[in-house]
């Protein structure tokens, strides 16, 4: 099966390709001619749908899109759908982490037990005729007090999954991360669903 990848984030595209490599899916790169999709929905599913629909409409091929949010309990679920833009529209990964750690410190959530969080990913495959598959994946963990590790991207240096023995995503090899990550779980659910179609 050929799927157009709707993401413009090269780190995310590489991760999706790695996870889907074992499936019979050919991931096609997003054409440069397709403009950036404005992600202005108020849910992860809504943003994933906007991207998948735009690519399917523009290319005439089924498109896969995801949206991911980091939900931190002490911050009332923030940054959530705003995770990629938490420190502003053009924020870097470092800017977003700086704001997250500052907000946690300001909230008084200084103990590990007060820093419960989860990554949530929604993946949608959309066909040009409007048919869809929607799956999701969740990974629970804790926000660390400081950055650790240099692998991965985004909030990986400060997110320690419950199943990783205290290591952050950034301290894990990609294959280890994919085995337990939110995106890995969502994409494996997608692969299982596609396999039954």
C-alpha positions in Angstrom: 0.0 0.0 0.0 1.2 3.5 -0.8 0.5 6.3 1.7 1.4 9.9 1.3 2.9 11.3 4.5 1.2 14.5 5.4 3.8 15.7 8.0 6.3 18.4 7.1 8.4 17.7 10.3 11.4 15.7 9.1 12.0 14.1 12.5 8.4 12.9 12.7 8.5 11.6 9.0 11.7 9.6 9.8 10.1 8.1 12.9 6.9 7.1 11.0 8.9 5.5 8.3 11.0 3.5 10.8 7.9 2.2 12.6 6.1 1.3 9.4 9.1 -0.3 7.8 8.1 -3.8 8.8 4.6 -3.3 7.2 3.8 -3.6 3.5 3.5 0.2 3.3 5.4 2.5 1.0 5.6 5.9 2.6 5.7 8.7 0.0 7.2 12.1 0.8 4.9 15.1 1.0 5.3 17.0 -2.3 6.8 20.5 -2.0 3.9 21.8 -4.1 1.5 21.2 -1.3 1.3 24.2 1.1 1.7 24.0 4.8 -1.6 23.0 6.5 -2.8 25.4 9.2 -3.4 23.2 12.3 -6.2 25.2 14.0 -8.4 22.4 15.3 -8.9 22.2 19.0 -8.2 18.4 19.2 -5.4 16.1 18.1 -7.8 14.2 15.9 -9.0 17.4 14.3 -5.5 18.5 13.4 -4.6 15.1 12.1 -7.8 15.1 10.0 -7.0 18.5 8.5 -3.5 17.4 7.4 -4.6 14.0 6.0 -7.6 15.5 4.1 -5.4 18.3 2.6 -2.9 15.8 1.3 -5.4 13.3 0.0 -7.3 16.0 -1.8 -4.1 17.5 -3.3 -2.5 14.3 -4.4 -5.4 11.9 -5.1 -3.7 9.3 -2.9 -4.5 8.0 0.6 -2.6 10.1 3.1 -1.4 9.4 6.6 -1.2 12.1 9.2 -0.7 12.3 12.9 -0.9 14.8 15.7 0.7 14.4 19.0 0.3 16.1 22.3 2.0 16.0 25.7 -0.5 16.2 28.5 0.9 17.1 31.9 -1.5 16.6 34.9 0.0 19.4 37.0 -0.7 21.8 34.1 -4.3 20.8 33.6 -3.4 18.7 30.5 -1.2 21.4 28.9 0.5 21.8 26.6 -1.8 19.2 24.8 -2.8 20.2 21.3 -0.5 23.2 21.5 2.6 21.0 22.3 4.6 22.0 19.1 3.8 25.7 19.6 3.8 25.8 23.4 6.4 28.6 23.6 5.1 30.4 20.5 4.4 29.9 16.8 8.0 29.5 15.8 9.3 27.9 19.0 12.2 25.5 18.9 12.2 22.2 20.8 14.4 23.9 23.4 12.0 26.8 23.8 9.1 24.5 24.4 11.1 22.4 27.0 12.2 25.6 28.7 8.6 26.8 29.0 7.4 23.4 30.2 10.0 23.2 33.0 9.4 26.8 34.0 5.6 26.2 34.2 6.1 23.1 36.3 8.4 24.9 38.7 5.9 27.8 38.9 3.1 25.4 39.7 5.1 23.9 42.6 5.2 20.5 40.9 8.8 19.7 42.0 8.5 16.0 43.0 8.4 13.2 40.5 5.0 12.1 41.8 3.6 15.6 40.9 4.9 15.4 37.3 2.7 12.7 35.8 2.2 13.1 32.1 1.4 11.2 29.0 2.1 11.5 25.3 -1.0 10.9 23.1 -0.9 10.4 19.3 -3.8 10.2 16.9 -3.1 8.8 13.4 -5.5 9.1 10.5 -5.4 7.6 7.1 -7.7 9.4 4.7 -8.7 8.4 1.2 -9.6 10.9 -1.5 -13.2 9.6 -1.3 -13.4 10.6 2.4 -13.0 7.1 4.0 -10.9 7.1 7.1 -9.1 5.0 9.6 -8.5 6.6 13.0 -6.3 5.1 15.7 -4.5 6.4 18.7 -1.7 5.5 21.1 -0.8 6.6 24.6 2.4 6.4 26.6 2.3 7.4 30.3 5.4 8.7 32.1 6.9 11.5 34.2 8.5 14.9 33.3 12.1 14.9 34.6 13.6 17.9 36.4 16.3 18.4 33.7 17.1 17.3 30.2 18.8 13.8 29.8 20.0 12.1 26.6 20.5 13.3 23.1 18.4 11.0 20.9 14.9 11.7 19.6 13.3 15.1 19.3 10.7 17.4 20.9 10.1 16.8 24.6 12.0 13.4 24.5 14.9 14.7 26.8 12.4 15.4 29.7 9.9 12.6 29.3 10.6 9.3 31.2 8.1 6.6 30.2 6.8 4.5 33.0 8.1 1.4 31.2 11.7 2.6 30.7 13.2 2.2 34.2 13.8 5.9 34.7 15.4 6.6 31.3 14.0 9.4 29.1 13.0 8.8 25.5 16.2 10.7 24.6 18.3 8.1 26.4 16.9 5.2 24.5 17.8 3.7 21.1 15.1 4.4 18.5 14.0 0.7 18.4 13.5 0.8 22.2 11.5 4.0 22.0 9.3 2.8 19.2 8.4 -0.4 21.2 6.7 1.6 23.9 6.0 5.1 22.5 2.7 6.7 21.8 3.5 7.0 18.1 4.7 3.4 17.9 1.5 2.1 19.5 -0.7 4.2 17.2 1.2 3.1 14.1 1.1 -0.5 15.0 -2.6 -0.3 15.6 -2.8 1.3 12.1 -0.8 -1.5 10.6 -3.1 -4.1 12.2 -6.2 -2.3 10.9 -4.8 -1.9 7.4 -3.9 -5.6 7.4 -7.5 -6.6 8.0 -8.9 -4.3 5.2 
